[in-house]
Amino acid sequence: MTAISQMLRRDINPFIAAMICAIVLIGMLGVMIGGRVAILRNGFEVVLKAAPVDPRDLMRGDYVELRYEDISMVNGALLAADWPKEDTYAQLWLTLERSGEDRLGKPSALSLRQPDYRLPGAVYLKSKPVMVYADDRERAGEVMFPLRFGIERYYVPEGEGLEIESARNDGRTTVAVRISQSGKAQIARLMIDGETLYSEPLY
């Protein structure tokens, strides 16, 4: 037992410790990159129209803030059938139906759970957690949910964001988003006047 105790008390070789940390970090990075690539490669695509943002909200760093006309603020009437009986802080599932040649997505339903059906031409997007108050059910049509999906920020080359911000505020910017079966979204392309300005590489 004494020998074992002495072994346990020995310091770990710094080189071995560094190697273990590096392997763990590389593994975590690989999982993150793999998840992003899977969504961009295999996800269901929908096009969203960017909404104007307060012009006083200037660029912070080299990214553009994005809001979306139809999904950043969603009417509570779409959740009426699934309204909780108690105050709930939860992720919401937004059903988007794609239409037209541009496959523009329009919200048609909200749910507290992932829908167990798949409508033709529809995609299902999972929001960040939001508060749903039970007492608001009676006035669901007056409630607006501010939803975020992790696609509200787009990084651009230094000095090139002002053109996008201007087009966004003029209503000329659309974003092609790919969505996994688990409801996670990744921006695939950013477009101005229907023409692709930036396209995300897989790696």
C-alpha positions in Angstrom: 0.0 0.0 0.0 2.9 2.3 0.8 4.3 1.9 -2.7 0.9 2.6 -4.3 0.5 5.8 -2.1 3.9 7.0 -3.2 3.0 6.5 -6.9 -0.2 8.4 -6.5 1.6 11.3 -4.8 4.1 11.6 -7.7 3.6 14.6 -9.9 2.3 13.8 -13.4 4.9 14.3 -16.1 4.3 17.8 -17.6 4.8 16.5 -21.1 2.2 13.7 -20.7 -0.2 16.2 -19.1 0.3 18.6 -22.0 -0.3 15.8 -24.5 -3.5 14.7 -22.8 -4.8 18.3 -22.7 -4.0 18.8 -26.4 -5.7 15.5 -27.4 -8.9 16.5 -25.4 -8.9 20.0 -27.0 -8.4 18.7 -30.5 -11.1 16.2 -29.9 -13.6 18.8 -28.7 -12.7 21.1 -31.7 -13.2 18.1 -34.1 -16.7 17.5 -32.7 -17.6 21.1 -33.1 -16.3 21.3 -36.6 -17.9 18.0 -37.5 -21.3 19.1 -36.3 -21.1 22.4 -38.3 -20.0 20.5 -41.4 -22.8 18.0 -41.1 -25.4 20.7 -40.9 -24.0 22.6 -43.9 -23.7 19.4 -46.0 -26.9 17.6 -45.0 -29.2 20.2 -43.5 -32.6 21.3 -44.9 -32.2 24.7 -46.6 -34.5 27.7 -46.1 -34.1 31.3 -47.1 -34.8 34.1 -44.6 -35.2 37.8 -45.2 -33.1 40.0 -43.0 -34.9 42.8 -41.2 -33.6 46.3 -40.6 -31.6 47.0 -37.4 -31.4 50.3 -35.6 -28.7 52.2 -37.5 -27.2 53.4 -34.2 -26.4 49.7 -33.5 -23.0 49.9 -35.3 -20.8 47.0 -36.1 -18.9 45.6 -33.2 -15.7 44.1 -34.5 -16.0 42.4 -37.9 -19.5 41.0 -37.8 -22.9 42.1 -38.8 -26.0 41.8 -36.5 -28.8 40.0 -38.2 -32.5 40.0 -37.4 -35.1 38.3 -39.5 -38.5 39.7 -40.7 -40.5 36.6 -39.9 -38.7 34.7 -37.2 -37.0 37.1 -34.8 -40.4 38.2 -33.4 -43.1 35.5 -33.6 -46.8 35.9 -32.6 -47.9 33.8 -29.7 -51.1 32.7 -31.6 -48.9 30.1 -33.3 -48.3 28.5 -29.9 -51.9 28.6 -28.7 -52.5 24.9 -29.1 -49.4 24.0 -27.1 -49.5 26.7 -24.4 -48.0 25.5 -21.1 -50.2 25.4 -17.9 -47.3 26.7 -15.8 -44.7 29.4 -16.5 -42.1 27.8 -18.6 -38.6 28.8 -19.7 -38.0 26.6 -22.7 -36.8 26.3 -26.2 -39.5 26.6 -28.8 -39.8 24.7 -32.1 -40.7 26.9 -35.1 -42.2 25.3 -38.2 -41.2 27.1 -41.4 -42.9 26.3 -44.6 -40.9 27.0 -47.7 -42.5 28.4 -50.8 -41.6 29.8 -54.2 -38.5 29.5 -56.2 -36.5 31.3 -53.6 -37.7 28.8 -50.9 -38.5 31.7 -48.6 -39.5 30.4 -45.2 -42.7 31.5 -43.5 -43.6 30.5 -39.9 -46.7 28.4 -39.6 -46.6 26.9 -36.0 -44.8 27.0 -32.7 -44.4 24.1 -30.3 -42.8 23.3 -27.0 -41.7 19.9 -28.4 -40.2 18.8 -31.6 -43.0 18.0 -34.0 -43.4 14.3 -34.7 -44.5 14.9 -38.3 -42.9 16.4 -41.3 -44.9 18.6 -43.6 -43.8 18.6 -47.3 -41.5 21.6 -47.8 -41.3 22.4 -44.1 -38.3 22.8 -41.8 -38.2 22.9 -38.0 -36.0 25.4 -36.2 -35.3 25.2 -32.5 -34.9 28.5 -30.6 -32.8 29.5 -27.7 -34.8 29.3 -24.4 -37.5 31.9 -24.0 -40.0 32.6 -21.2 -43.6 31.5 -21.8 -46.1 32.7 -19.1 -49.1 30.6 -18.5 -51.4 33.6 -17.8 -50.7 34.9 -21.4 -52.6 32.1 -23.0 -55.9 34.0 -23.1 -54.2 36.8 -25.0 -51.9 34.7 -27.1 -52.5 36.7 -30.2 -51.1 39.8 -28.5 -47.9 38.2 -27.3 -44.8 38.4 -29.4 -41.9 36.0 -28.6 -38.4 37.4 -29.3 -36.6 34.3 -30.7 -33.0 33.7 -31.3 -31.5 30.7 -33.1 -27.8 31.3 -33.1 -27.7 32.8 -36.6 -28.0 36.5 -35.5 -24.3 37.3 -36.1 -22.3 37.0 -39.3 -18.6 37.5 -39.5 -17.2 39.3 -42.5 -13.8 40.4 -43.8 -12.5 43.6 -42.1 -14.0 46.7 -43.6 -16.7 44.9 -45.7 -19.6 45.0 -43.2 -21.0 48.5 -44.0 -22.2 47.4 -47.4 -24.1 44.5 -45.9 -25.5 46.7 -43.1 -26.7 49.2 -45.7 -28.4 46.5 -47.8 -29.9 44.9 -44.7 -31.5 48.1 -43.6 -32.8 48.6 -47.2 -34.5 45.2 -47.1 -32.2 43.8 -49.8 -30.5 41.1 -47.8 -31.5 37.4 -47.5 -29.8 34.6 -45.8 -29.8 30.9 -46.8 -29.8 28.8 -43.6 -29.3 25.1 -43.3 -31.1 23.3 -40.5 -30.4 19.9 -39.0 -33.0 17.3 -38.0 -32.3 18.4 -34.4 -33.3 22.0 -35.2 -29.8 23.5 -35.1 -29.1 26.2 -37.8 -26.0 27.4 -39.6 -25.8 30.3 -42.1 -24.8 28.8 -45.5 -24.9 31.9 -47.7 -25.5 35.6 -47.4 -27.2 37.3 -50.4 -27.9 40.8 -51.6 -30.6 41.3 -54.2 -30.7 37.6 -54.6 -27.0 37.3 -55.5 -24.6 35.4 -53.2 -22.1 37.7 -51.5 -20.6 35.2 -49.1 -20.8 31.4 -49.1 -19.6 29.4 -46.1 -17.0 26.7 -46.8 -17.4 23.4 -45.1 -14.0 23.7 -43.4 
